[in-house]
């Protein structure tokens, strides 16, 4: 099939995320409105609503409810009331000239409060807490839905003319606060919703490539390609909601990357509208030697350099066969050894993931309440594992497998995998366990929101690392988190991990942290305390040889560690690219290095260091670098010119007096101020 419009292209796709996304998507948490854990009736029986997932459909989950109550020390009857949908919103900062320009050009837009709120945040624990508690201080001032690449160019030109900031958004599934509205003073912020730009522009079966607009979601890509017997194969946990543009902007990875590759392996060409024009390679070829690959300027840019509007991707034929499998290992260490051998022999199936014992237990408790026959099967299985094979049920680990290919390919692949597994003493857990383990991934995110209703704080975070550091890092992070929690009197704690991606030279590890916020901590804000514990876990990850992120990205949440990860020279390079492509800071998301707005001119450098690791509030008052650093952190404090200063009485007009206030605040927050410099250069001495 050629790429001409005469063959039915461009092809419009009905978007899975509508313009009024609040009609389909939850405003106060992850996922669909009709899908959630809910307590029903006088007995508070638990079930998962809707019909979208295998776990749904009316099956009772009282075994899971009982486990949660016993493990975390909560009662279903003590569930907090549901948050009420807000009816009042921050007043928008209006740019009349910009709004008139949208009207003149026929660009769809809205200043409705709920439209703005729905696009103001991602899916971090802090994001959801702010929305539920209506504690947000800033949301977008206007939402804009461009219809295509040309309209994006018009919107960007208008934004530059009227000094408007643009935050591109897709499904708002980010877990790094990359799409969380920055608190920019005195400037209109536009949420550029790309989800209606989702057309299949062309398809070339000869070359096995396709061009989609960047707002198309993962599920819509697969649904559309399947009509042609094709697939992209990129399947992150969020693929129901995340978009092609979002994948590129964060350097995403999917569960089946072993067969199809990560997003950087799947994209041939990207089109991005910047502050100075369109950045796009002028060739379509499998590989070129033509200087640095400018696609990789766009990968991972997190909305700070421009708006991704289109991408050419590689496609493949739908697999003839998809088969699942599972393996039970004596312990997590043995499972890691198995994965390492599979990687060394390059035998990775489409997906291979290892769950530690805590993840295994969670998965077991999430099974629907069984019939008498299912209960007998479970009892026999436990007896076989513990009595005959002498596996300890409190230490076993499980690998889930997915194979794709022709029937012959899958059969041969399974044979090789199971042969290696037998040398590590594994037990074949069957195909049903593998399929449940794979599909359960799409439900796990809903658990976090259910847990919050019982004051259970929960979140996941990930890293990548070399093989020789995997076991040590997992032990160190679990130990660090457990120790930090126990020091604060937190005893109802779960810290679990799993290896989700396998490479020749290393792997990706996910951690799942959950605990019941203890009542004795009084006025300590639960989400802020959790963030302190999570940040210290991130410190331990980096100290143990892990990376800042494997595929979630940096955003605002992890920006404090960015220079540590890429070097100060790397930061300088990125800032130079930012100045070249976005000289007016139109794309002021504040991700990665937090590039300063152009209209804020005056700055003061302050060198500070922390005196104590923790403060009376249970967490740091201000963010610095690592707490075990040898040198003080360098903080830059920005001052708005006089005509845009805050008029409130507690802010003085004098830069010198304001600086004294800032220093006093730092010292009160247990930071030691070692010097200041009014020059735009590093503080010395």
C-alpha positions as CSV (number, residue, x, y, z in Angstrom):
1,X,0.0,0.0,0.0
2,X,1.4,3.4,-0.9
3,X,1.3,6.6,1.1
4,X,-1.0,8.6,-1.0
5,X,-4.4,10.1,0.0
6,X,-6.1,8.2,-2.8
7,X,-5.7,5.0,-0.8
8,X,-7.8,6.4,2.1
9,X,-5.3,8.5,3.8
10,X,-5.1,10.6,5.9
11,X,-7.4,8.4,8.0
12,X,-9.3,9.9,10.9
13,X,-9.4,7.9,14.1
14,X,-12.1,8.2,16.8
15,X,-9.9,9.2,19.8
16,X,-10.2,7.1,22.9
17,X,-9.7,10.3,24.9
18,X,-12.5,12.7,24.0
19,X,-12.4,16.5,24.2
20,X,-14.5,16.3,27.4
21,X,-12.2,13.7,28.9
22,X,-13.9,14.1,32.3
23,X,-16.8,12.2,30.8
24,X,-14.6,9.1,30.5
25,X,-11.4,9.6,32.6
26,X,-11.3,10.0,36.4
27,X,-10.6,13.5,37.6
28,X,-9.3,12.4,41.0
29,X,-7.1,9.5,40.1
30,X,-5.8,7.0,37.5
31,X,-7.8,5.6,34.6
32,X,-11.4,5.2,33.6
33,X,-14.4,6.5,35.5
34,X,-16.1,3.2,35.3
35,X,-13.1,1.2,36.6
36,X,-12.1,1.2,40.2
37,X,-12.0,-0.8,43.4
38,X,-15.3,-0.3,45.2
39,X,-16.8,-1.5,48.5
40,X,-20.4,-2.7,48.1
41,X,-23.2,-3.3,50.6
42,X,-23.4,-3.5,54.4
43,X,-20.6,-6.1,54.5
44,X,-18.3,-3.8,52.5
45,X,-17.6,-6.5,49.9
46,X,-14.8,-5.6,47.5
47,X,-15.0,-5.8,43.7
48,X,-13.5,-4.1,40.7
49,X,-16.1,-2.2,38.7
50,X,-16.6,-2.0,35.0
51,X,-15.9,-4.6,32.3
52,X,-12.6,-3.4,30.8
53,X,-10.2,-5.7,32.6
54,X,-10.1,-9.4,33.4
55,X,-10.3,-8.8,37.1
56,X,-13.6,-6.9,36.6
57,X,-17.1,-8.2,35.7
58,X,-18.6,-8.7,39.2
59,X,-16.0,-11.1,40.8
60,X,-15.6,-10.5,44.5
61,X,-12.1,-9.7,45.9
62,X,-12.7,-10.1,49.6
63,X,-9.5,-12.1,50.0
64,X,-7.6,-9.0,48.8
65,X,-9.7,-6.8,51.2
66,X,-8.9,-9.0,54.1
67,X,-5.2,-9.0,53.3
68,X,-5.1,-5.2,53.1
69,X,-7.0,-4.8,56.4
70,X,-4.6,-7.2,58.2
71,X,-1.4,-6.2,56.6
72,X,-1.8,-2.4,56.9
73,X,-4.0,-2.4,60.0
74,X,-7.0,-0.6,58.5
75,X,-10.8,-1.3,58.4
76,X,-13.0,-1.1,55.4
77,X,-15.6,0.8,57.5
78,X,-13.0,3.6,58.1
79,X,-12.7,4.5,54.5
80,X,-12.4,8.2,53.9
81,X,-15.3,9.9,52.0
82,X,-14.8,10.4,48.3
83,X,-13.4,13.7,47.2
84,X,-16.0,16.1,45.7
85,X,-15.5,17.4,42.2
86,X,-14.4,21.0,42.5
87,X,-16.7,23.8,41.3
88,X,-14.3,26.7,41.9
89,X,-11.0,27.2,40.1
90,X,-8.2,29.7,40.1
91,X,-9.0,32.7,37.9
92,X,-7.2,32.4,34.5
93,X,-4.5,34.8,33.5
94,X,-6.0,36.0,30.2
95,X,-4.1,37.2,27.2
96,X,-6.8,39.0,25.2
97,X,-4.6,39.2,22.1
98,X,-3.7,35.5,22.2
99,X,-7.4,34.5,22.6
100,X,-8.5,36.8,19.8
101,X,-5.8,35.2,17.6
102,X,-7.3,31.7,18.4
103,X,-10.8,32.9,17.5
104,X,-9.6,34.5,14.2
105,X,-7.9,31.3,13.2
106,X,-10.7,28.9,14.2
107,X,-8.6,27.1,16.8
108,X,-10.7,25.2,19.3
109,X,-10.1,26.3,22.9
110,X,-11.7,26.4,26.4
111,X,-11.4,28.4,29.6
112,X,-13.8,26.0,31.5
113,X,-12.5,25.2,34.9
114,X,-12.9,21.5,34.7
115,X,-11.3,21.3,31.2
116,X,-8.3,23.2,32.7
117,X,-8.0,21.1,35.9
118,X,-8.1,17.8,33.9
119,X,-4.9,18.8,32.1
120,X,-3.1,20.4,35.0
121,X,-1.5,17.3,36.4
122,X,-0.1,13.9,35.9
123,X,-0.4,10.8,38.1
124,X,2.1,11.2,40.9
125,X,0.9,10.8,44.5
126,X,1.4,14.5,45.0
127,X,-0.6,15.3,41.8
128,X,-3.6,13.3,43.0
129,X,-3.4,14.6,46.6
130,X,-3.4,18.2,45.3
131,X,-6.4,17.6,43.0
132,X,-8.4,15.7,45.7
133,X,-7.7,18.4,48.3
134,X,-8.2,21.3,45.9
135,X,-4.8,22.5,47.1
136,X,-3.4,23.3,43.6
137,X,-2.2,26.9,43.2
138,X,-2.0,26.9,39.5
139,X,-3.8,25.2,36.6
140,X,-3.6,26.1,32.9
141,X,-5.3,29.3,31.9
142,X,-6.7,28.0,28.7
143,X,-6.9,24.6,26.9
144,X,-6.2,24.5,23.2
145,X,-7.0,21.6,20.8
146,X,-5.1,22.0,17.5
147,X,-6.4,20.1,14.5
148,X,-3.1,19.5,12.8
149,X,0.5,20.4,12.3
150,X,-0.3,23.8,10.7
151,X,-2.5,24.9,13.5
152,X,0.2,24.0,16.0
153,X,2.5,26.3,14.1
154,X,-0.1,29.1,14.3
155,X,-0.6,28.6,18.0
156,X,3.2,28.6,18.7
157,X,3.6,31.8,16.7
158,X,0.7,33.5,18.6
159,X,2.2,32.3,21.9
160,X,5.5,33.9,21.0
161,X,3.8,37.2,19.9
162,X,2.0,37.5,23.2
163,X,4.6,35.9,25.6
164,X,2.3,32.9,26.4
165,X,3.7,29.7,27.8
166,X,2.8,26.3,26.2
167,X,2.7,23.0,28.0
168,X,2.0,20.1,25.5
169,X,-0.1,17.3,27.0
170,X,-1.4,13.9,25.8
171,X,-3.1,11.5,28.2
172,X,-1.7,13.1,31.3
173,X,-0.3,9.8,32.4
174,X,3.1,11.2,33.4
175,X,4.5,10.1,36.8
176,X,7.3,12.8,36.9
177,X,5.2,16.0,37.1
178,X,6.3,16.8,33.6
179,X,2.8,18.0,32.7
180,X,2.0,19.5,36.1
181,X,1.3,23.2,35.6
182,X,4.4,25.2,36.6
183,X,3.7,28.2,38.9
184,X,4.7,30.9,36.5
185,X,3.8,34.4,37.6
186,X,1.9,36.9,35.4
187,X,2.0,34.8,32.2
188,X,-0.8,33.0,30.4
189,X,-0.2,29.2,30.4
190,X,-1.7,27.1,27.6
191,X,-2.3,23.4,27.9
192,X,-1.9,22.3,24.3
193,X,-4.0,19.1,24.2
194,X,-2.8,16.9,21.4
195,X,-5.2,14.0,21.7
196,X,-7.5,15.2,18.9
197,X,-4.4,15.1,16.5
198,X,-4.5,11.3,16.0
199,X,-4.8,10.6,12.3
200,X,-3.0,7.9,10.5
201,X,-1.5,10.1,7.8
202,X,0.0,7.4,5.6
203,X,1.0,3.7,5.6
204,X,3.6,2.1,3.4
205,X,3.5,-1.7,3.6
206,X,6.5,-2.1,1.3
207,X,8.7,-0.3,3.8
208,X,6.7,-1.4,6.8
209,X,6.4,2.2,8.0
210,X,3.5,4.4,9.0
211,X,3.1,8.1,9.9
212,X,0.8,9.1,12.8
213,X,-0.1,12.4,14.3
214,X,1.5,12.6,17.8
215,X,-1.7,12.7,19.9
216,X,-2.7,9.2,19.1
217,X,-2.9,6.8,22.1
218,X,-1.3,3.4,22.2
219,X,-4.5,1.5,22.1
220,X,-5.7,3.5,19.1
221,X,-2.5,2.9,17.2
222,X,-2.8,-0.9,17.8
223,X,-6.5,-0.9,17.0
224,X,-5.9,0.9,13.7
225,X,-2.9,-1.1,12.6
226,X,-4.7,-4.3,13.4
227,X,-7.2,-3.6,10.6
228,X,-4.2,-4.0,8.3
229,X,-2.8,-7.0,10.0
230,X,0.0,-5.0,11.6
231,X,1.3,-3.9,15.0
232,X,3.7,-1.4,16.5
233,X,4.3,-3.6,19.5
234,X,5.0,-0.8,21.9
235,X,3.1,-1.5,25.0
236,X,3.9,0.4,28.2
237,X,1.8,0.0,31.3
238,X,0.0,3.2,30.4
239,X,-0.6,2.5,26.7
240,X,-4.4,2.9,27.1
241,X,-3.9,6.6,27.8
242,X,-0.3,7.6,26.8
243,X,0.4,9.0,23.4
244,X,3.0,8.6,20.6
245,X,4.2,12.1,21.3
246,X,4.4,11.5,25.0
247,X,6.4,8.3,24.4
248,X,8.9,10.2,22.3
249,X,9.1,13.1,24.8
250,X,10.0,10.8,27.7
251,X,12.0,8.1,25.9
252,X,9.5,5.4,26.8
253,X,9.8,1.7,27.0
254,X,7.2,-1.0,26.5
255,X,6.6,-4.4,28.0
256,X,7.5,-6.2,24.7
257,X,10.7,-4.3,24.0
258,X,12.6,-7.5,23.6
259,X,10.9,-8.2,20.3
260,X,10.0,-4.7,19.1
261,X,12.5,-2.4,20.8
262,X,12.2,0.8,22.9
263,X,10.6,3.9,21.4
264,X,13.9,5.2,20.1
265,X,14.2,1.9,18.1
266,X,10.7,2.2,16.6
267,X,10.7,5.8,15.4
268,X,12.2,6.7,12.0
269,X,11.5,10.4,11.8
270,X,9.9,13.1,14.1
271,X,8.4,16.4,13.3
272,X,8.6,19.1,16.0
273,X,7.5,22.7,16.0
274,X,10.0,24.8,17.9
275,X,10.3,28.4,18.7
276,X,12.4,29.1,15.6
277,X,10.8,26.7,13.1
278,X,10.2,23.0,12.4
279,X,12.8,20.5,13.3
280,X,12.6,17.4,11.1
281,X,15.1,15.2,9.3
282,X,14.6,15.5,5.5
283,X,15.2,11.8,4.8
284,X,13.5,8.5,5.4
285,X,16.1,5.7,5.5
286,X,16.9,2.9,7.9
287,X,20.2,4.5,8.9
288,X,22.4,7.5,7.8
289,X,25.8,8.8,8.7
290,X,25.0,12.5,8.6
291,X,26.3,14.0,11.8
292,X,24.5,13.7,15.2
293,X,21.0,12.2,14.9
294,X,18.7,15.2,15.6
295,X,15.9,12.8,16.5
296,X,17.8,12.3,19.7
297,X,17.5,16.0,20.5
298,X,13.8,15.4,20.6
299,X,13.7,12.1,22.5
300,X,13.5,12.8,26.2
301,X,13.0,16.6,25.7
302,X,9.8,16.5,27.9
303,X,8.0,19.3,26.2
304,X,10.8,21.9,26.8
305,X,12.0,22.4,23.2
306,X,8.8,22.3,21.2
307,X,5.7,20.4,20.2
308,X,6.0,17.0,18.6
309,X,3.3,16.9,15.9
310,X,4.0,13.8,13.8
311,X,6.2,10.7,13.7
312,X,7.1,8.0,11.3
313,X,7.2,4.6,13.0
314,X,8.2,1.0,12.1
315,X,5.4,-1.5,12.0
316,X,5.4,-5.3,11.8
317,X,2.9,-8.1,10.9
318,X,0.7,-9.2,13.8
319,X,2.2,-12.3,15.4
320,X,0.5,-15.6,14.5
321,X,0.7,-16.9,18.0
322,X,0.8,-15.3,21.5
323,X,1.5,-17.6,24.4
324,X,2.1,-17.0,28.1
325,X,4.0,-18.9,30.7
326,X,5.3,-18.7,34.3
327,X,8.1,-20.1,36.3
328,X,8.4,-20.4,40.1
329,X,11.9,-20.0,41.6
330,X,13.2,-20.8,45.1
331,X,14.0,-17.1,45.7
332,X,14.6,-13.8,44.0
333,X,18.4,-14.2,43.8
334,X,17.9,-17.5,41.8
335,X,15.4,-15.8,39.5
336,X,17.9,-13.0,38.8
337,X,20.5,-15.6,37.9
338,X,18.1,-17.2,35.5
339,X,17.3,-13.8,33.8
340,X,21.0,-13.1,33.5
341,X,21.6,-16.4,31.7
342,X,18.7,-15.8,29.4
343,X,20.1,-12.4,28.5
344,X,23.6,-13.8,28.0
345,X,22.2,-16.3,25.6
346,X,20.0,-13.7,24.0
347,X,16.9,-15.8,24.5
348,X,14.6,-13.1,25.8
349,X,11.0,-13.6,24.7
350,X,8.7,-10.7,23.9
351,X,8.2,-10.1,27.7
352,X,10.0,-11.6,30.7
353,X,9.6,-10.2,34.2
354,X,10.6,-11.4,37.6
355,X,8.5,-10.6,40.7
356,X,9.9,-10.8,44.2
357,X,8.0,-12.6,47.0
358,X,6.0,-9.6,48.1
359,X,4.8,-9.0,44.5
360,X,4.0,-12.7,44.3
361,X,1.9,-12.5,47.5
362,X,0.1,-9.4,46.3
363,X,-0.7,-11.1,43.0
364,X,-2.1,-14.1,44.9
365,X,-4.3,-12.0,47.1
366,X,-5.7,-10.2,44.0
367,X,-7.2,-13.3,42.7
368,X,-11.0,-13.3,42.7
369,X,-12.7,-15.3,45.5
370,X,-12.6,-18.9,44.2
371,X,-15.1,-21.7,44.0
372,X,-14.5,-24.8,46.2
373,X,-12.7,-26.4,43.2
374,X,-10.3,-23.4,42.8
375,X,-9.6,-23.4,46.5
376,X,-8.7,-27.1,46.3
377,X,-6.3,-26.4,43.4
378,X,-4.6,-23.6,45.4
379,X,-4.2,-25.9,48.4
380,X,-2.7,-28.7,46.3
381,X,-0.3,-26.2,44.6
382,X,0.9,-24.9,48.0
383,X,1.4,-28.4,49.2
384,X,3.4,-29.3,46.2
385,X,5.6,-26.2,46.4
386,X,6.2,-26.4,50.2
387,X,6.2,-30.1,50.9
388,X,7.3,-31.9,47.8
389,X,9.7,-29.3,46.3
390,X,10.5,-27.8,49.7
391,X,10.1,-24.2,48.4
392,X,9.3,-21.7,51.2
393,X,6.2,-19.8,50.3
394,X,7.5,-16.6,52.0
395,X,10.6,-16.5,49.7
396,X,9.6,-17.9,46.3
397,X,9.8,-15.6,43.2
398,X,7.9,-15.8,40.0
399,X,8.8,-15.1,36.3
400,X,6.1,-14.3,33.9
401,X,6.6,-14.9,30.2
402,X,5.0,-13.9,26.9
403,X,6.0,-15.4,23.6
404,X,5.1,-14.0,20.1
405,X,5.8,-15.3,16.6
406,X,4.8,-18.2,14.4
407,X,3.7,-21.4,16.0
408,X,7.1,-23.1,15.2
409,X,9.1,-20.1,16.5
410,X,7.2,-20.0,19.8
411,X,7.4,-23.7,20.4
412,X,11.2,-23.6,19.8
413,X,11.6,-20.6,22.0
414,X,9.6,-22.1,24.8
415,X,11.8,-25.3,24.7
416,X,15.0,-23.3,25.1
417,X,13.6,-21.1,27.9
418,X,12.3,-24.0,29.9
419,X,15.6,-25.9,29.5
420,X,17.5,-23.1,31.0
421,X,14.9,-22.7,33.8
422,X,15.3,-26.3,34.8
423,X,19.0,-25.8,35.4
424,X,18.0,-23.2,38.0
425,X,15.5,-25.5,39.7
426,X,12.4,-23.7,38.5
427,X,8.9,-25.1,38.5
428,X,6.6,-24.5,35.6
429,X,3.7,-22.4,36.8
430,X,1.6,-22.7,33.7
431,X,0.2,-20.3,31.1
432,X,-2.7,-19.0,33.2
433,X,-0.4,-17.6,35.8
434,X,1.7,-15.9,33.1
435,X,-1.3,-14.3,31.4
436,X,-2.8,-13.1,34.7
437,X,0.6,-11.6,35.7
438,X,0.9,-9.8,32.4
439,X,-2.6,-8.3,32.3
440,X,-2.6,-7.5,36.0
441,X,-0.1,-4.7,35.1
442,X,-3.0,-2.6,33.8
443,X,-4.9,-2.8,37.1
444,X,-2.0,-2.1,39.6
445,X,-2.2,1.7,39.1
446,X,-5.8,1.6,40.3
447,X,-4.7,0.1,43.7
448,X,-2.8,3.3,44.6
449,X,-6.0,5.4,44.5
450,X,-8.0,2.9,46.4
451,X,-5.2,2.8,49.1
452,X,-5.3,6.5,49.5
453,X,-8.8,6.3,50.9
454,X,-7.4,4.5,53.9
455,X,-4.5,6.8,54.4
456,X,-2.2,4.3,52.8
457,X,0.5,6.1,50.8
458,X,1.7,4.1,47.8
459,X,3.8,4.8,44.7
460,X,6.2,3.0,42.2
461,X,9.6,4.2,40.9
462,X,12.1,2.6,38.6
463,X,15.7,2.5,37.5
464,X,18.1,0.8,35.2
465,X,21.4,-0.7,36.1
466,X,24.2,-3.2,35.2
467,X,23.7,-6.8,36.0
468,X,26.5,-6.9,38.6
469,X,24.7,-4.3,40.7
470,X,21.1,-5.7,40.5
471,X,20.9,-7.7,43.7
472,X,23.0,-5.3,45.8
473,X,20.8,-2.3,44.7
474,X,17.6,-4.2,45.4
475,X,18.8,-5.1,48.9
476,X,20.1,-1.6,49.6
477,X,17.0,0.2,48.6
478,X,14.7,-2.1,50.5
479,X,16.9,-1.7,53.6
480,X,17.1,2.1,53.2
481,X,13.4,2.5,52.9
482,X,12.6,0.1,55.8
483,X,15.1,1.8,58.1
484,X,13.8,5.3,57.2
485,X,10.2,4.2,57.9
486,X,11.0,2.5,61.2
487,X,12.9,5.6,62.4
488,X,9.6,7.5,61.9
489,X,7.5,4.8,63.6
490,X,6.1,3.5,60.3
491,X,5.7,-0.3,60.8
492,X,2.8,-1.1,58.4
493,X,5.1,-1.1,55.4
494,X,5.4,-2.9,52.0
495,X,8.5,-2.5,49.8
496,X,8.5,-4.9,46.8
497,X,10.4,-5.0,43.5
498,X,10.4,-6.7,40.1
499,X,12.7,-6.9,37.2
500,X,10.7,-5.7,34.2
501,X,13.1,-5.3,31.3
502,X,16.1,-7.5,30.4
503,X,19.1,-6.3,28.4
504,X,22.5,-7.9,27.5
505,X,24.3,-5.7,30.0
506,X,21.7,-4.9,32.6
507,X,18.0,-4.6,33.5
508,X,15.2,-2.3,34.7
509,X,14.0,-2.7,38.2
510,X,10.7,-1.4,39.5
511,X,10.0,-0.7,43.2
512,X,6.6,-0.6,44.8
513,X,6.4,1.2,48.2
514,X,3.3,1.4,50.3
515,X,2.7,2.1,54.0
516,X,0.0,3.2,56.4
517,X,0.6,6.7,57.5
518,X,0.8,6.5,61.3
519,X,-1.5,8.6,63.5
520,X,1.2,9.5,66.0
521,X,2.9,11.8,63.4
522,X,0.0,14.2,64.0
523,X,0.1,17.2,61.6
524,X,2.8,15.8,59.3
525,X,1.3,15.9,55.8
526,X,1.2,12.2,54.6
527,X,2.2,13.0,51.0
528,X,5.1,15.2,52.0
529,X,6.5,12.5,54.3
530,X,6.1,9.9,51.6
531,X,8.0,12.1,49.2
532,X,10.9,12.4,51.7
533,X,11.1,8.6,52.0
534,X,10.9,8.2,48.3
535,X,13.6,10.8,47.7
536,X,16.0,9.1,50.1
537,X,15.3,5.8,48.2
538,X,16.3,7.6,45.0
539,X,19.5,8.7,46.7
540,X,20.2,5.1,47.5
541,X,19.5,4.0,43.9
542,X,22.0,6.4,42.6
543,X,24.6,5.6,45.3
544,X,24.2,1.9,44.4
545,X,24.8,2.3,40.7
546,X,21.3,2.8,39.4
547,X,20.1,5.5,37.0
548,X,17.7,8.4,37.5
549,X,15.1,6.7,35.4
550,X,14.7,3.9,32.8
551,X,11.6,5.2,31.1
552,X,9.5,7.5,33.4
553,X,11.7,10.5,32.6
554,X,12.9,13.3,34.8
555,X,10.2,16.0,34.8
556,X,10.2,18.2,37.9
557,X,10.2,15.4,40.4
558,X,13.6,14.1,39.6
559,X,15.2,17.3,38.2
560,X,17.2,17.8,41.4
561,X,19.4,14.9,40.4
562,X,19.7,15.6,36.7
563,X,23.1,17.3,36.7
564,X,24.4,14.5,38.8
565,X,23.3,12.1,36.1
566,X,24.5,13.9,33.0
567,X,27.3,16.1,34.3
568,X,27.4,19.9,34.5
569,X,28.7,19.9,30.9
570,X,25.7,17.9,29.8
571,X,23.4,20.4,31.5
572,X,25.2,23.3,29.7
573,X,24.7,21.5,26.3
574,X,21.0,21.1,27.0
575,X,20.6,24.7,28.0
576,X,22.4,25.8,24.8
577,X,20.0,23.7,22.7
578,X,17.1,25.2,24.7
579,X,18.2,28.7,24.0
580,X,18.7,27.9,20.3
581,X,15.3,26.3,19.7
582,X,13.2,28.2,22.2
583,X,14.8,31.7,22.7
584,X,11.6,33.1,24.3
585,X,11.0,30.1,26.6
586,X,7.6,29.5,25.1
587,X,7.9,25.9,26.2
588,X,8.2,26.7,29.9
589,X,7.3,23.4,31.4
590,X,10.3,23.7,33.8
591,X,11.3,20.0,33.3
592,X,14.9,18.6,33.4
593,X,16.9,21.7,34.3
594,X,14.2,24.2,35.0
595,X,15.2,26.7,32.4
596,X,14.4,30.2,33.7
597,X,11.7,32.3,32.0
598,X,13.2,35.0,29.8
599,X,11.1,37.8,31.4
600,X,12.7,37.2,34.8
601,X,15.9,39.1,34.6
602,X,17.7,39.5,37.9
603,X,19.2,36.6,39.8
604,X,21.2,36.0,42.9
605,X,23.3,32.9,43.6
606,X,23.1,31.5,47.1
607,X,25.4,28.7,48.3
608,X,23.7,26.6,51.0
609,X,24.1,23.3,52.7
610,X,21.9,21.3,55.0
611,X,22.7,21.1,58.7
612,X,20.4,18.2,59.5
613,X,19.2,15.3,57.4
614,X,15.6,15.7,58.6
615,X,13.7,18.5,60.1
616,X,10.9,18.8,62.7
617,X,8.3,18.7,60.0
618,X,9.5,15.2,59.0
619,X,11.1,16.3,55.7
620,X,13.4,18.9,54.2
621,X,12.2,22.4,54.2
622,X,13.9,23.2,50.9
623,X,15.4,20.9,48.2
624,X,19.1,20.7,47.8
625,X,21.5,18.1,46.4
626,X,22.3,14.7,48.0
627,X,22.4,14.9,51.8
628,X,25.8,13.2,51.9
629,X,27.4,15.6,49.5
630,X,30.8,17.1,50.3
631,X,30.2,20.5,48.9
632,X,27.4,23.0,49.5
633,X,24.6,23.1,46.9
634,X,24.4,26.2,44.6
635,X,20.9,27.7,44.6
636,X,19.8,30.4,42.1
637,X,17.0,32.6,43.3
638,X,15.1,34.6,40.7
639,X,13.7,38.1,41.2
640,X,10.8,39.5,39.1
641,X,11.4,43.0,37.8
642,X,9.7,45.7,39.9
643,X,6.8,46.2,37.5
644,X,5.8,42.6,38.0
645,X,6.5,42.2,41.7
646,X,4.1,40.7,44.1
647,X,2.2,43.5,45.8
648,X,1.6,41.6,49.0
649,X,3.1,43.4,52.0
650,X,5.4,40.5,53.0
651,X,7.4,41.0,49.8
652,X,9.7,44.0,49.8
653,X,10.6,45.8,46.6
654,X,14.3,46.0,47.4
655,X,16.3,43.1,46.0
656,X,18.7,43.3,48.9
657,X,15.9,43.2,51.5
658,X,14.2,40.3,49.6
659,X,17.5,38.4,49.6
660,X,17.8,38.8,53.4
661,X,14.3,37.4,53.7
662,X,15.3,34.4,51.6
663,X,18.5,33.8,53.6
664,X,16.5,34.0,56.8
665,X,14.0,31.5,55.5
666,X,16.8,29.1,54.6
667,X,18.4,29.3,58.0
668,X,15.0,28.7,59.7
669,X,14.7,25.6,57.6
670,X,18.0,24.3,58.9
671,X,20.1,25.3,55.9
672,X,23.5,26.9,56.4
673,X,24.1,29.9,54.1
674,X,27.7,30.1,53.2
675,X,27.7,33.0,50.8
676,X,26.0,34.9,48.0
677,X,26.9,36.4,44.7
678,X,25.0,39.0,42.7
679,X,26.9,38.1,39.6
680,X,25.6,35.6,37.0
681,X,28.4,33.1,37.6
682,X,29.2,30.4,40.1
683,X,29.8,31.4,43.7
684,X,33.4,31.0,44.8
685,X,34.7,31.3,48.4
